[in-house]
Structures are given as structure tokens and as C-alpha cells.
Amino acid sequence: MFCLGVSGGLDKVYEDTRELSNTFLHDGAAVLVRDGRVIAAVEEERLNRIKHSNKFPSRSIQYCLAAAGIQLGDIDRIAFYATEAYCNAMLEGLFGSQPDVSIPLDAKLLMRSLLAQEFGTEVDPSRVSFVSHHQAHAVSAFAMSGFEQSLILAIDGGGDFLSGLLALGSGTEVTQLATFPENNSLGLLYLETIRCLGYGLFDEYKVMGLAPYGDPAPYRELFEQFYELLDNGGYRVYLDRIGPTLRRRIQVRRKGMPFTQQHRDVSASLQEALERIVFHILRHHRKATGMKRLCLAGGVAHNCTMNGKLLYSGLFEDIFVQPAAHDAGCALGAALMMSHELGRPAPRERLREVYWGPDLGSERAVQQELDAWGGHLDVERSDDVAGSAADWMANGAVIGWVQGRSEFGPRALGNRSILADPRPAANKDRINAMVKKREGYRPFAPSVLEEDASEFFDLPDDTREFPFMNFVVRVRDSKQSVLGAITHVDGTARLQTVSRKTNPAYWEVINSFKKRTGIPVLLNTSFNNNAEPIVESVADAITTFLTTELDGLVVGPFLVKKRAATLEDWTALAVSLPPYARLYRVRAYTARDRQETVCEIRTGHSSGGSVRISQDAFDLLMQIEGEAVLGNLLDTITFDPARREALVKELRGLWEQRRLRLHPPHAARAHQDCDQMLEKA
């Protein structure tokens, strides 16, 4: 029996975004469950390359069906990650704010219409269900925990007019104890504060990393104006006070401005406030219910600093945090809820791994993809890629590591990772600046062999498995100077333990590094730059490799280095536009009293914005039908060598920002065929 869970938005990848709630309709995903077991799951962002995709997850659904070898008509139940009433209210609000949008105001009808357009199959209304958003969060955690009984806390920014749920899990049932209204949102408490720090939606984790640089004391009393702890584990948040109060009391930071100690202290106070509220809730309900175990889900459960504090507090004997605690995890919860409803509950087993995404493909297919970049890459097959990769890293290299099926969720867990030596503190600065191109304070996570974890990290008794980077733990005092690249300013690290059983290839590369250095730890961060989601395919990995300063790349059994590509190598590539990109030429003010014609690339999704481009780039890109060889396009613009070189440089910069695609001429056809197939389906 097949059940498909779905999260995400309501428009197609090439359509303008339909803006609804700023805390909803993002993190699109599809999860396919057969008889209570996950067989395929992927986030839409990995496939359409839009971070936190707010698009309908058609590619994710397509992958799940292909992985199972079935058609949409074979699915017994399709479940969306919110109630039908909530979705209908959102659609009515959309119609009120955007009356020119022509869509049904009935969520089930819209869902069936999208599926019919994308897959050419009419889905019977009885097979389309809508579930409680926070119940889906709760089930996604409890059903994967292996616990017979536990307390469950699911908290986020919002959904279904709520911001959280407290429940009891017992056997295969989840029973609601309490809900938290949307105006009490802990996710919005965080979001409203970080807006004054130059950040916005989806940046919460950055401020969590900034907090250890600050002292909560200077702003503790100020933050106590923003919330109130009530009897019986209750609380109240005063969201409307946050922005006005902070703007009066601190120097508001704009994006790109340097951080002051004031900003660091505000971050620390915010983190302390969140932890204080969550502990207040859980202490009461731990005592009231007698539950010794805890499950966490919802976007706030990605606050691994808070999770670490809970772990060390001893308040619960065991804690399970759903690895995909954000809204993509609701697709998992929705699928499991439907499977349970149809008599196929999830087996009572602890989740050990989440390698549920697309596989790299056959060795031959991988080699063909790499060989197509002949002027840009040197490729060598190795019978010992783990040993070769370990040699590279022991000698100072920072590498991309791509193997097997991708991870489901926001963390790179050893199959789509950037890896490096965890010892030199300079590696942190180097990767932040030259590879990730992000703030220098941001920490990196360690991956350690499971059997060696307690030697390097101060872990609670009887706890040595941390496979999902869900907890910040203490680095042992004696090891902090040894692990300079992954030890945060407060002596902690967001830990991943690696089991030989669940990921033998990743275990082997860490073990090979241990043999060479005596250190069974690697620095592990997600394989992407700051403009894109984590890489999914071989093509994605090559793109990120060539647009960052990574030293090497390992894909399957292949070792890859960069060549010094010539201008001719670049002009031999094809150029194409992703389906979410549009070209515009508009009249705009470029100074107070001057109006000019400007050219732009805009994106039809919520996180893209627009980028101005030159007239030459605009004229070149306007000629593309699907794809075109860059050299041929340049011939239509200019034969002047300096002008051609400048235009290639501009296009490479746009490629680095993922505003366009550069690739061997044959490769774009795979993208184009996929898009056309979805349009025809």
C-alpha cells in the first residue's frame, strides 16, 4: 500500500510566486511510504534548485514514483501537509490580495488540478487528503523515534492558524494535549528579533551560531518584556513589542553591515529567551505526564543549541529530534498518518539513516557526465577513493564528496558534503570566505566515527549515537585545540556520529583520515555555495566545484581536479536559463533625476529577487531557445576580444549566482527534457 506525503507551494516552477503566509508554503517535498516504511523522499529544492522551494513539488513526486517503479494512479492516498480549511482560507486571502490570479478557491480541486496537469492523471477526490500541519510534524518525530511512549513537542513559525502542538505518543497513536496559537509563535519570536540584526526568514540558524559570541545579561530584562511565563507550562509572546522596542534600544543592523557587540548580545538574549520558554513548557509537562522520553519537531527543533541544553539537563532519559524537523518533514508525517489510517502503521524502530533521495546513477553515467567537461576537469578513477580523499585532506585540501543516495533534510550527512581537516582553525575561515562565501563567525560541524565519539566529545552517559547533527555537544577540553576548525567559540560543536553499518563509504573516508592523522574526525558542511541548495546530481556537484575554490572533488569512484580552462573552453559550453528565470528590460531611476533603460534577470520565487545585467548580456540571453553554445551567441554580439572576455566573465558571475546555467552542450537537454516532460504530463 502506497501513501504519498506532500508539502510545498501552489504554483509551478516557471510561474510567478503566489505569496501567502510568510511562515507557510515553503520547503516543498514529497515522501513515499509503502506499508509504513519510507522508500523515497526528497525536497523539491534539491531538484528545482530553488532554496526553500515554495513551488509545487512536481519533481519530488516524480522522483518518488520512479524510485518505486509506479505511476501516480498506483498511489492509495495523497496527503497535503495542512488542513483543507486552512488551505481554503489561504486561497481566499490570495484571491483578495491578487484578484488577477486565476485558480480554484477549493484546495482539493486545486491539488487535483495540479496533479492532472503535471502527471496526466485524474486523481479521485477520495484519494486526496489534508492533515493537521502540527500533527504531521508530531507524527514525523514519534513514528521514527522507536519509543513506545513519549512526550512530543512540535513548534514552528506557524501553520493551520497555530504555532505548535504538545502531544503524547503511545504505541502507534499520537494524542493532542495542547496547542499554541499563531500569535504565541516561538518561531516568530525569533524571526521578529533577527529582522533587527540584518536577517530574515530562514536565517534563524545563523543567529543561533552568533549567540555564543554574546552575553545575554545586558538585554535580559528587555527580552522579558517580549514574553511571559504562565502557570501549567503556559506562556505568552508579545510579538508586536519586539520590533518597535529593539529599534529604540539598539542600532539596527542592515544586511552586509559588520556586527557589533550589541548585536551579539541581542542574539544571546534571544537564544536564552527561547530556551527559557521551551524548558518552562517541558518541565511542567514532564512532571504532569510522567513521560521520560521526548520527541521534537517543527522548525524550532532545528535549534540544535537548545536541543543540546535539553540533552545535558537530564530532564528526559532520551530525546529524539526529527532530522527533517522543518516543513519538508511534514510530508513524511502526512504520508505516515495516511498509512496508519489505512492499517499500515510505521514499524516501531529507531530511525538510523535518511539516505532516501536520488542516487548518483551508474558508474558509466557518472563518468560520461564528468568527461563532458573535458576542458575544465581532470578525472581519474580510483580503487581507493577514501584513501585518496584522506590524503588530499591531510595535506590541506578542502574537497567535495558525493556518493550514493542523497540525504533527506537540511543536513549534509556524508553523501553530499564538503569535507576538510578539522584541526587547523584557519580551515573555518577559509571555507567560510572562499567556498561558502558567508559570515566568518559561522561554525562547522564535525563528523566522527561512532566508536570514537566519546574520546573527543563530552557526551551524556549511555549516549553515543548522534547521526543527524541535531544536537550541539561539548568538545572535550583536551581536544578543543586539536579540533580548531570545528570547535565553536563556546567550546561546542554540532555533532554527527558515523556508523559503519549505515554509511560504510563515509565511515571509510573518516577511518582513512584517522589512519593518516590519528584523528577520527572530519569537518563536514553541506556541498553548496550561498546561492543554492545542497547539490543533488553530478551536474550540480560539478557546477559548485567550478564556481567555488574547492581543491578537489570525489564523485563515486572518481577523483576530480580543475584544469586551467581557456576562454575557448568557456565559449564551447552551452548557456541556458533555469525555468524560474525571466529577462526584463525596464525604465528605472538610476539616480535622483535620471531615468535609464536597465536590464535584469528576475526569478519567479520568493527568495530570488533580481540582478541587473549589461545590455550585451541581455541581448545574448534573449537569443536562447532552450540552450545555445556560448561562442555562437558571442559571435552575434561582438568579435572584439576584450568585449568577449568581459561578457564571458559577466556570464560566469551570473552562473556563480545561479541566475543562468553553463554546461556542456548535451547536458542542458536533460534539464530541458525533464521540464518538457513535466509540462506534457
Stockholm file with secondary structure:
# STOCKHOLM 1.0

chainA/1-681         MFCLGVSGGLDKVYEDTRELSNTFLHDGAAVLVRDGRVIAAVEEERLNRIKHSNKFPSRSIQYCLAAAGIQLGDIDRIAFYATEAYCNAMLEGLFGSQPDVSIPLDAKLLMRSLLAQEFGTEVDPSRVSFVSHHQAHAVSAFAMSGFEQSLILAIDGGGDFLSGLLALGSGTEVTQLATFPENNSLGLLYLETIRCLGYGLFDEYKVMGLAPYGDPAPYRELFEQFYELLDNGGYRVYLDRIGPTLRRRIQVRRKGMPFTQQHRDVSASLQEALERIVFHILRHHRKATGMKRLCLAGGVAHNCTMNGKLLYSGLFEDIFVQPAAHDAGCALGAALMMSHELGRPAPRERLREVYWGPDLGSERAVQQELDAWGGHLDVERSDDVAGSAADWMANGAVIGWVQGRSEFGPRALGNRSILADPRPAANKDRINAMVKKREGYRPFAPSVLEEDASEFFDLPDDTREFPFMNFVVRVRDSKQSVLGAITHVDGTARLQTVSRKTNPAYWEVINSFKKRTGIPVLLNTSFNNNAEPIVESVADAITTFLTTELDGLVVGPFLVKKRAATLEDWTALAVSLPPYARLYRVRAYTARDRQETVCEIRTGHSSGGSVRISQDAFDLLMQIEGEAVLGNLLDTITFDPARREALVKELRGLWEQRRLRLHPPHAARAHQDCDQMLEKA
#=GR chainA/1-681 SS CEEEEEESCSSCTTSCCCCCCTTSSCSCEEEEEETTEEEEEEEHHHHHCCTTCCSCCHHHHHHHHHHHTCCGGGCSEEEESSCHHHHHHHHHHHHHHCTTCCCCSCHHHHHHHHHHHHHSCCCCGGGEEECCHHHHHHHHHHHHHCCSEEEEEEEEEEETTEEEEEEEEETTEEEEEEEEEGGGCHHHHHHHHHGGGTCCTTCHHHHHHHGGGSCSGGGHHHHTTSEEECGGGCEEECHHHHHHHHHHHSCCCCTTSCCCHHHHHHHHHHHHHHHHHHHHHHHHHHHHHCCCEEEEESGGGGCHHHHHHHHHHTSSSEEEECTTCSTHHHHHHHHHHHHHHTTCCCCSCCCCCCCCSCCCCCHHHHHHHHHTTTTTEEEEECSCHHHHHHHHHHTTCCEEEECSSCCSSSSCCSSEEEEECSSCHHHHHHIIIIISCCCTTCCCEEEEEGGGHHHHEECCTTCCCCTTSCCEEEECGGGTTTSTTTCCTTSEEECEEECTTTCHHHHHHHHHHHHHHSCCEEEEEESCCTTSCCCCSHHHHHHHHHTSCCSEEEETTEEEEECCCCHHHHHTSEEECCTTEEEEEEEEEEETTEEEEEEEEEESSTTTCEEEECHHHHHHHTTCSSCEEHHHHHHHHCCCHHHHHHHHHHHHHHHHTTSSEEECTTHHHHHHHHHHHHHHC
#=GC SS_cons         CEEEEEESCSSCTTSCCCCCCTTSSCSCEEEEEETTEEEEEEEHHHHHCCTTCCSCCHHHHHHHHHHHTCCGGGCSEEEESSCHHHHHHHHHHHHHHCTTCCCCSCHHHHHHHHHHHHHSCCCCGGGEEECCHHHHHHHHHHHHHCCSEEEEEEEEEEETTEEEEEEEEETTEEEEEEEEEGGGCHHHHHHHHHGGGTCCTTCHHHHHHHGGGSCSGGGHHHHTTSEEECGGGCEEECHHHHHHHHHHHSCCCCTTSCCCHHHHHHHHHHHHHHHHHHHHHHHHHHHHHCCCEEEEESGGGGCHHHHHHHHHHTSSSEEEECTTCSTHHHHHHHHHHHHHHTTCCCCSCCCCCCCCSCCCCCHHHHHHHHHTTTTTEEEEECSCHHHHHHHHHHTTCCEEEECSSCCSSSSCCSSEEEEECSSCHHHHHHIIIIISCCCTTCCCEEEEEGGGHHHHEECCTTCCCCTTSCCEEEECGGGTTTSTTTCCTTSEEECEEECTTTCHHHHHHHHHHHHHHSCCEEEEEESCCTTSCCCCSHHHHHHHHHTSCCSEEEETTEEEEECCCCHHHHHTSEEECCTTEEEEEEEEEEETTEEEEEEEEEESSTTTCEEEECHHHHHHHTTCSSCEEHHHHHHHHCCCHHHHHHHHHHHHHHHHTTSSEEECTTHHHHHHHHHHHHHHC
//
